[in-house]
Amino acid sequence: MRTFFYFSVGYIVFALIFAAIFMDGNMTGLAALAISAKSLVSIGKIFLIGIAAGLLILVLLVDPKTLKQRILPTFYALVATVFVQSGFTLLKNTMPFVTSYFSDPFFAGLDRALHFGVDPWAIAHQLAAYLPTEIMLNSYLAVWGLPALALPVIVAISDGDRTRSMRTLVLYVVGWLFVGNVLAFAGLSVGPVYYDRLHGGERFAELTQALQSSGVTGSIIGQVQQSLWDIYNGQSASIGSGISAFPSVHVAMATVTAIYMVERSKWLLPLAIVFLSSIIFVSVFTGYHYAVDGYASIIIIFGLWWALRRRNNVV
């Protein structure tokens, strides 16, 4: 955890410098620093509640010797996770200042080609009649958020397997930084829900109608989508803000979570599959992502996990 902490310090410092250099308008210099400070405070409050609950569980369930060993790693994990989320937010909001959203026509076309001439969002809306869509929509933000944000803290509190813990941290960092920053910058796109607003035309006009008729527009997800667009237009930032579709960080972190669940217990495999499938479905159903955004994330995370296990000689 100490290495993860040091890495997170370097990451937030880089994010601050990068944002101060490239952001303009309302987001220059000291403004970028202020946004980061606000991010640290806001995220920190959430994690302090979680860490307090986790430590209480440790006190009740873990012997004193083990408890003492895990307190410092948990602290490192808590602070590092706050730094990672703050740095991620800053970099994600900085991307449009560096280059325009240029990849949407390519990904929209690829999506349709891979699905035999049909947009995946349309397939998702057909399947929605047979699925507990409302529950899945809620899981996309609420259920997903805990492991996606706090997985290092969960690992520090509960996992005594050093090899598995290190592998999970690597996947976590790759999910947020490589998938969410590096690849997102290389293929900067807004996703179907924002396509027409940014590029003009009516390429996804039917998606807009479907989101309205299905109630997504008026839901919490619809409100978040509108808020992200308003933040983008106002050239500002807040926790979790910033628009980028490819690859899907939602799916990447859901994949990391699913893998960790199964590594902790094979009995969790059905739940892990349901969780990951739900996140993939909702990411397409709501228009947040092209289906290829999720496919890419799954391939990257699973590929890296397989390579790490081979390196550790895990059968």
N, C-alpha and C positions, 0 to 999 in steps of 0.2 A: 504493500500500500504506500510505502514511503516513496518508491519510484513513481508510482501513479500520481502522488501529490506533487513531486518536483516537476513532472511532465505538465501537470495542469497549470502550475505557476508560469512555466515558459509559454504555454498556450495562451493564457489570458494576457500576458505581456505582449505577445505577438499580435493578438487580436486588437488590443488597445492601440498599438503603433499603426497597424494596418488601417484601422478605422479612422484614426486621426489624419492619416496621409490622404486617403481616398474619398472619405465622405465630404460632401459639400452642402451648401444650403443651410438647413437648420441643424446639421449633424457634424460640424467641424470641431476640431481640437478639444476644448474643455467640455463641449456638449457630449462628445463621445465618452469622455471620462465620467461625466455625470450619469449618463445612461448605464454605464457599466456598474457604477456604485449603487444605483437604484436596483439593478438586477441582482447584485450580491445580497442586498438587504432583503429584497422580496423573496428570492429563492431560499435564503438562509432561514427565514422565519418558518417556511414550510418544512424544511429538513430538520430544524431543531425540534419540532413537534414529533416528527417521525423517529428521530434518533432517541428522544426521550422515551418513546414507547418501546423502541427496540432494546434500550438498556434496561428498562423495567422487566421485559421478558427475559433478558439475560440473567438478571438478578434472581428471578424466580426459578429458572430452569437450568442454569449452568453453575458448575462448581466454582468456588472463589478463585482458584488458580487459573482456570480457563478464562474466567471473566476478566481478570487482571491483564491477561495476555491480549485480549481483544479490544480493550478500551482505546489504546493508542491507534491501532490500525483503523478502528471505526472513526476516530477523529480525523485522521488523514483522509479517509474515504469521503467523509462529509464535506470537508473543505474543498477537496479536489473536485467533487461533483458540482459544487456551487461554481467553482472557477470554470469548469467545462461548459456548463449551461450558459454562463454569462459570456464566455468567449464565443461560443457557438452562435448565440443571438447577435452579437456584434458583427461577426463575419458574415452571417447570412444576410443581415441588413445592408452590409457594405457592398455585396456583390453587384447589385444593379448600378452602383455608382462607377464600377470599373468597366462593365460591359453590359450591353443590352440583352434582353431575353430573346435569344436567337434560335432556340432549338425546337420550339413547339410545333411548327409545321412538319418537321422530320418525325418527331415522336408520335404525333397524331396520325400521320400516314403509316408509320410502322405498326402502330397499334391496330389500325384497321386491316392492314395487310396480313398480320399474324392471326387475326380472328375472322378470316374468310370474308372480308369486305364489310364487316359489321363492327361498329364502335363498341368496345367492351362495356362502357357505361350502360348501353342499351341492353346488353345481355344481363347485366347486374340487375337492372330494373325489372326485367322479366322474371328473374329468379326470386326477387324480393317477395313476391306473392306467396312463396313457399317457405319463407325463412322468418325467424323472429327479428325482423329488421330493427324495431325500436330498441330492443335490448342490445343489438349489435352496434347501433349508433352510439349508445351510451358508453359501451365498452371502448369505443374508438378514442375517446378522450379520457374518461375516468379510470377505467381498469388498466388501460395501456400506460397511463402516466406514471403510476407508482414504480413498476420495474424499470421503465424506460429512463426515468430520471434518477432513481435511487438504487439501482442494482448494485453498484459498488458498496453502498452502505449495507445492503442486505447480505452481500457476500462477506463483508468484514465482520458483521455481527454473528452470522450463523455458520459459516463454512470453514472447517478446519483443514480442508484438503488444499494445500498450497498450489499444486500443479493445476487443479481445476480452477482455483481462484485466479491465478495468473492468466490462464487461457480466457477466462470470462472477461477479465479486464481488458485484454487485448481486443477481443471482439467488441466490447463496449466502446473503446476508443475509436476503432475502425468504423463502427456504425455511425458515431456522431461526427468525427473529424474527417475521415476519408470519404465516406459516403455523403455525409451532410455538408461538407465544405468543399473538398477537393473535386470530387466528381460532379457535385452540384454546380460548381463554378465552370467546369469544363463543358457541361451540357445544360446551361442555364435555361430554365423553362418555367412557365407559370402554371401549367396544368389546364385541363379542359374547362374548369369552372371560370377561369379568368381569361381564357383564350380570346374570346370575342371582344372583351373589354380592352385588351391590350393591342391586339392585332387588327381589330375591326372585322366587319362582315358578320355572317351568321353560321359559321362552321359548327358551333355547338348551341344553336338556338333551341333545338329540341331537348338538349340536356337541361337548359335553363327552365323550360316548361315542365320537364319531368321532376326537377327538384322542387318546383313550386307545388305541383299537384301531389307529390308524395309527402309534402310537409317538411322537407329538409330545409328549405329556405327560411322557414319560420322557427326552426329548432335552434338549439344551442350551437350546433355545428354551422348552420347558416349564419348565425350571428357572428361566430368566430371568423368565418370566411369574409364577411363584409368588413369586420374590424381589421383584418389583415390587409384588405384592399385599401381601406381608409388610411391605415398607417403607412402603406407604401406610397400613396398619393401625397401624404403630408410629409414624407421624408423624415420620419421619426422611427422610434423603436420602443418596444416593451418586451417583457418576458415572453418568449415563444414566438415573437413576431418575425417577419421576413417571409418572402414567398420564393420557393423553389420546389419544383416537382420531381425532377430526375436527379438521382434515384430517390426512392421513397425512404426517408428516415423512419417514418412510422413502421413500415414493413421491416426495415433493417433491425430496429430495436425489438420488434415483436419476434423476429427470428432469433436474435440473441437470447431473449427471454425464454422462448420455447426450447431452445437447445439446453439452456441452463436447467430448466425444469426437468427435462428428461435425464440430464446427467446427474441430478440429485436423486431422482427416483424414476425408474422405468414405468411405474404405475401412473405417473403423470403424463404419459405419452398421449392418451386420448384428449386430455384437457389442453395440452400444448398444441395439438393439431387444431382443435376447435378455436382456440385463441388466435393462432396465427392466421387461420382461414378467415376468421371474422374480420381481422384487421385488413387483410388483402381485399376482401369483398367491399368493406365500407370505404376504403381508400378510392376504389373505382366508382362505387355507387354514388358517392357524394361529389364526384368530379374533381376531388383534390388531385388525383393522380391518373396518369395513363397506366394501363396494366403493365406495360414494359418497365415502368418505374419500380414496381414491386418485384417483377421477375429479376431485374438486375440486382436488387438488394439481396434477394434470397440466394442467388448464385454466388455473390461476393462473400456473404457471411458464411454460408455453408462450405464454400470452397476453402476459405481461410480456416474454419473450424477443422475440416478434414486434414488440412496440411499441418495444423498445430498438433492434432492428435497423433499423426504419423511421426512427427518430430519427437513427441513425448512417448512414442511406442505404446500408445493405448490401443488395445484391440477392441 
